[in-house]
Amino acid sequence: MHLIIEMSLTHCRYGAALFAVFLLLQSPRASAQASAALPAQQLDDLVAPIALYPDSLVAQVLAASTYPIEIAEAEQWVKDHPKWKPAKLMDEAKKEKWDPSVKALVAFPQVLTMLTGSLTWTTQLGNAFLAQQADVMKAVQRMRAQAEAKGTLHSTAQINVATEEQNGQSAITIQPVNPEVWYVPYYNPVYIWGPPVWGIYPELVYPGVELGFGFLPGVDIGLYFGGWGGWGWGGWGWGPNWFGGGIFIDYSFFHRYGFGEFHGELGRGVWAHDPGHRLGAPYPNREVAGRFAAGSARFGGAPAFNRGAAAPRLGSPGFEQRGYNGNHSVFGGYHDGGITRMQSDHGFSSMGAGRTMGGFGGGGRR
């Protein structure tokens, strides 16, 4: 791989974003067969770390994982402002140029830590979701059903586990018991499901198997989003459509909490990936790249981090588009990025690449 990077020294501290791009460009050039669907067992392993998250958080993480470079930026940004209180942190995050799914993750710093500590896995998760959205949703449900059958998933003081049925189909739902305080589960997949049937689980830092299933400190949503208590978990910006094989977005959430991307829509809509937030991160194969080519780096060429106006958001009106014209570079951080030029002979990432992943840490807010 030929890689030339020119950056201003004043922004070199944003190593997380640089490392994100480095990982994304390490995958060897995929073959024409790279568009083959991932098998169910591989998808099961891929979703294992988030399968037992509350429904709305699962949906948000899946959406955000399609923007791995912005996730890296957001995690570094949160670390750079450790003294800000939750309300200020969220208000300032809304001013950043990230996708709303990434902005709202600043309320869950421990989740950002997990996602950026394992950017290969995060990118593979997002790529799988872009390529096989319905299959990924089915994988989450399979993993929940297996955990419930094994007795390792059940209602607790923090989450309510239930089953919904529709037209002969069933889906296991996980919701916060208290809609004002969300708990992120912390578990070892080996404890929940036993050894993987195929391959390996993502190589994160998990708690010991003997510790079982637990939770990180609760996140008081109202501290980040004032007046949250009157809306409950159902008013979150993202949610799973278990019976439709995708996720939806709640436009009212963006209006209610002052996200600049809101332009008048209300109610729910179908989530759609916005290539304008991809920042040149390669897509997994030609088929997926072709779907988003208008707003992404050319397939097989060098990723473009400082580019012109983004393409319209596909299938999901109401989200403001923004261009990248020198003020938003992954190498320069999240403000006035340094001068960046990259040349690479790697056009897209390989979904079959080995998983090299980091740790999961961080604390809650309650």
N, C-alpha and C positions, 0 to 999 in steps of 0.2 A: 504494500500500500504506500502510495506517495502522498504525504500529508504535509502541507505547508501552512503554518499558522503564524499570523502576525497579529499581535495584540498590544494594547497600551499597558504598560507595567502597573499603572494605578489600579487596574481591575483584576490583577492576577489572583487575588484572594478568592475569587469565585471558582474554586477548584471543583466543586460538585458539578456545576454545569459543564465544565470542560471535560470532566471524567465521564459524564453522561454521553457526550458526543463521541468521545474516544471509544466507549463500549459499543455504541451504535455502529461505528464504522469498522469494528473489528471483524464482523461476520464475513465469511468468504462469500463471493458472488454466488447467488443461488442459481440453480439451473431452471430450465423451463418447467420442470416438474414441481417447482416450489409452491405452486398454487394448490397442490393436493391438500385436501382437508386433513386436519389433525385428527387422529383417532380419539374416541371417547375417553379411553384410559389416560391418554396424555393430557387431555383437557381437565380431567378430574384432578390430576396432580397439580396442574397449573393454577386452578382456582382454590385449592385446599386452604391456603393461608387466609382467604377472605370469605370462604363459603358460609361461615357461621356468624358473620357480621350482621347487624340489623339490616333489614331489606333496603332502606333508603341509602345507607352508607355503601352497601354493595353496589347499587346502581351508580352512585357518584364516583366511586373508585374505578369502576369499569369505564365510565366516560373519561375521567381524568387520565387514566392509564394510556389513552391514545395520544396524550401530549407529554411524553416523558421529559422533554427538555424544560418545559414550563414547570413541571413538578420539581425538577432539580433547582430551578431558580427560586421557586416559592419556599422550598425547605431552607435554602441558604438565607433568604430574606427573613424568615421567621427567626433564625438563629441570630441574625444581625440586629434584632430588635427585642432582646430578652426582657426589657423593662416595660414594654408597652402593655397596658391592660387589655383584656380581650376585646372590649368595644373599640378601642383605638386601633388595635391590630386588624380587626375586620374592616373598619372604615378605611384604613389606609390600603388594605389589600384590594379593595374594590377599585382603587385608582390605578392599580397595576394593569398591564396589558394582557394578562393571562386569560384563559378561558374561565368562565364562571365556576366550572366544576373544580378547577385548581384553586381559584380564589377562596372558595368556601372551605377547602381542606385546611386552611390555616387554623380553623377551630379544632382540628384533630392533629396536633403536631406529632403525636406518636405514630399516626398513620403515614404522614409525610416522611418521617424518619425511616419507616419500613420500606416505603416505596423508593426512596433515594438511596438507601443502603443496599438495594438490590435492583439496580436499574436494568440489568439484563432481563431479569424476571418480569419487571414492570413493563418493559417494552414488549416482551413476548406476550404478556397478558393482554395488553392493548392491541397488539397485532392480531391475536387470535379473535378478540372481540370484533375487530373491524372485518375480518374475513369470515367468521362463523358466529355471528351474533346469537342466533337461536341455539346453536350447539353449546355455547358457553353458558347460556342461561339454564339449559338442561343439565349441564355438568354441575352447576351449583345445587340444583335440586337433587341430583343423584347423591351428591356428597352429604347433603342434609338428611336424605332418607336413610342412607347407610349409618350415619351417626345416630339418628333417632332409633334405628333398629338395634344398634349396639348399646344403647342406653347412655351414650355420652352427650347427647343433645336433648335437653328438656327445659321446661320453664324454670326460671330462677327468680330471685328477688330483683334482678337487673333486666331480664328479658322475658318476653312472653312468646312461647313457641306454639303455633297453632297450624291447622290445616284448612285451606280453602279449596272449594270445589267449583268447577265450572264446566258445563257440557261434558260431563264424564271424566274430566281431568282433575287432578288434585295437585296442590302446591303447598309446600311447607313454608310458612311465613315466620319471620323473627322480628319482633317489634320491641322497643323500649317499654318497660313497665311504666316508668315515669317519662312522659314525652318531653319533659324539660331537662332531664339529665340522661345523657346517652353514655353507655358503657361499651368500650371496644373490647371484644373477647381477646384473650391471650392464651394460646394453647399450642401444644405440640401435636402435629397431625398424626404421629405414631400413636399417641394416647387416644385420639379421637377415632381413628380408623384402623389402626394397626399398620404394619409395613405396607408400602404401596404394592398394588398388584402388578403395576408396570412402571418401569423407570424409577425415578426418585422424586421425592417432594422437593420443592424449592429450598435451597440451602440457606435458610435464614437462621438467626439465632433464636431458638425456641426455648421455652422453659423446660425443665426436666420432666420426663414422662411421669415421674412420681408425683408431680405437682398437679396433674390433671388439667381441668378446665377452669380458668379464672378470668378476671377482668382487670384492665388498666383503670386508673382513677377516673371517675365519671367526669364527663364534660357538660358543664351547665350551659346549654344552648342559649338561654336568655342573656347570658353575659356577653355573647357575641352578637346576638340578634335580639334587640330590645322588643318586648311585647310578644315573644315567641310563645309563651304559655297558652295564649288563647287559640293557637292554631294546631298544636300537636304535631306528631310525626307525619301525619298525612299531608301537611302543608309544606314539606321539604321540597327542594327544587328538583330532585331526581327520585325516581321510584322504579321498581321492576315491573314489567308486564310479563308475569310468569306464563300466562296463557297465550300471549302473543309472541313470545320469544324475543323480547327486546326491552328497552327502557323508555320511560317517558320523562318529560320535563314539565314543571309547573311554572308557567309564565307569571302567575300571580306572586310566586315567591320572589322573583327578580324585581317585580314592581314594588312589592311590600317592603323589601329590605334595601332598596336603592342601588341595585346593580345597573350600571350605565348601559348594559346591553338591552334593557327593556325598551320596547318601542310601541307599546299599546296593546299587545295581546293579553288575553286573560285565559284562565283555565289551563288544561293540559295539552301538550303536543308531543309528537314523536321526536325523540332525541335523534340528532344527526351529527356526525363528525364534521368538524370545521377544519379543513386543511390549512387555513390561515394561521392556526395555532400550532401547527406541526413543527414549524421552524426548521424545516429541512431534514428532520429525522426520517430515515428511509422507511418505506412501507415494506411489508413482508414479501410481496411478490408482484408480478406484473399486473395481475388482475385487480388487486386492491389499489395499486399505484394508479392504474388507469382510471379508476372511479373518481379519484381525487386529484388527477393530474393538473387541473386548472389552478389549484391553489397550493401545489406542492413543488418540490424540486423535481426536475426532469428525471425520469427513471433512467438509471444507469449513469447519471452525471454527478457532478459535485453538489452536495447540499448547499442551498443558498440561505444564509442566515439573515442577511440584510437585503430584503427584496422589496418589490413594489407592492401595490395594493393587493389584498387577498381576494380570493374568489368569493362569491356569495355563499352563505351557509346553505348546504344542500338539504333541502327538505324541511328546513326548520327556520322560517323567517323570524325576524325579531331580535337577532343577535348582531350587534354592531361589528362591522368588519374593520380591521386595521391593517395598515401596511407596515413593512419593516424597511425603513429607509435610513438606517444608521443609528437609531436610538433604542434598539432592542436586540442586543447580541448576546448569545449564550456565553460567549467568551468574555464579554464585558460586563456581565452581571445583568441586573434587571432595570437599569436606568439608561445611561448614555453610553452603551457598550463601546469597547475599543474597536479598532479597525481589524476586521477579520477576513481572511481569505483562506479557503480550504480547497484543496484538490485531492480527490480520492478516486481510486479505481473500484470502490465498492458502492454499488448502486442501491442495494436494499438489504435488509437484515434477514438472516436465516432463522426461520421458526424452529428449525431442528437443532440449533446450536446448543452446545452444552451449557448448563446453567451455572453461572458463577455469581453468587449472590452474597450480600452482606448481612448485617444485623438488623434487628428490630428493637428499638429502645425508645426512650423518651417517656415523659410522664403525662399525666392528665391534668385537668384544671380544677378538680374538685377534691 
